[in-house]
Every structure is written in structure tokens, then in C-alpha cells.
């Protein structure tokens, strides 16, 4: 029987920290970054959409809701 999937909550501070690590390693593909940071690729891509400006250059300060 397959293992039950777990939902892992990550604070916005942790998201920003992990995302900054990814930015410091531009040679990492999204798959490699997810593996090295210990998150799923889809989660990482969602963080990118949430945290970066439209030009994918600056990490925005996360809003305080959630």
C-alpha cells in the first residue's frame, strides 16, 4: 500500500531563506534546487511565483497574511 502523503508547512521566512540559497546557485535547475533544498519542485515553483517580482530579479517581502 502506498505511503500517505504529508503536508509540510513552511514559514515565509524559511521560504525566503531557501529561495535566496537557490538564487546563489544559478546553475541549479529547478529539479536540482528542489532536491538540494528538501522541497518538491512544484512547491519551489509556487514560491518563485509568490516571492519574485515579474522580471524574476528581486525577492519581494512576503505579505503578513498567512
C-alpha positions as CSV (number, residue, x, y, z in Angstrom):
1,X,0.0,0.0,0.0
2,X,1.4,3.4,-0.9
3,X,2.6,5.8,1.8
4,X,0.3,8.5,2.9
5,X,1.4,12.0,1.6
6,X,2.4,14.5,4.2
7,X,1.6,18.2,4.2
8,X,4.6,20.2,5.4
9,X,4.0,23.8,6.5
10,X,7.0,26.2,5.7
11,X,7.1,29.6,7.2
12,X,7.5,32.6,4.9
13,X,10.9,33.3,6.5
14,X,12.1,29.7,5.6
15,X,10.8,30.1,2.1
16,X,12.7,33.3,1.6
17,X,15.9,31.7,3.1
18,X,15.7,28.7,0.8
19,X,14.8,30.8,-2.2
20,X,17.9,33.0,-1.6
21,X,20.0,29.9,-1.5
22,X,18.6,28.9,-4.9
23,X,19.4,32.4,-6.3
24,X,23.0,32.0,-5.1
25,X,23.3,28.8,-7.3
26,X,22.0,29.9,-10.7
27,X,23.5,26.7,-12.2
28,X,20.9,24.6,-10.4
29,X,17.9,23.5,-12.4
30,X,14.5,23.7,-10.6
31,X,14.7,19.9,-10.1
32,X,18.2,20.1,-8.6
33,X,17.2,23.1,-6.4
34,X,14.2,21.3,-5.0
35,X,16.3,18.2,-4.3
36,X,19.0,20.2,-2.5
37,X,16.6,22.3,-0.6
38,X,14.4,19.4,0.5
39,X,11.1,20.6,-1.1
40,X,9.0,19.4,-4.1
41,X,9.6,21.0,-7.4
42,X,6.0,22.2,-7.7
43,X,6.3,23.8,-4.3
44,X,9.5,25.6,-5.2
45,X,8.0,26.9,-8.5
46,X,5.0,28.2,-6.5
47,X,7.4,30.1,-4.1
48,X,9.1,31.6,-7.1
49,X,5.8,32.9,-8.4
50,X,4.9,34.2,-4.9
51,X,8.3,35.8,-3.9
52,X,9.8,37.2,-7.1
53,X,8.8,40.3,-9.0
54,X,7.5,39.8,-12.6
55,X,11.1,40.2,-14.0
56,X,12.3,37.4,-11.7
57,X,15.0,39.6,-10.2
58,X,14.0,40.8,-6.7
59,X,12.7,38.8,-3.8
60,X,9.6,40.7,-2.6
61,X,8.9,41.0,1.1
62,X,6.2,38.4,1.8
63,X,2.8,39.8,3.0
64,X,1.9,39.1,6.6
65,X,-1.3,37.2,5.8
66,X,-0.6,33.5,6.4
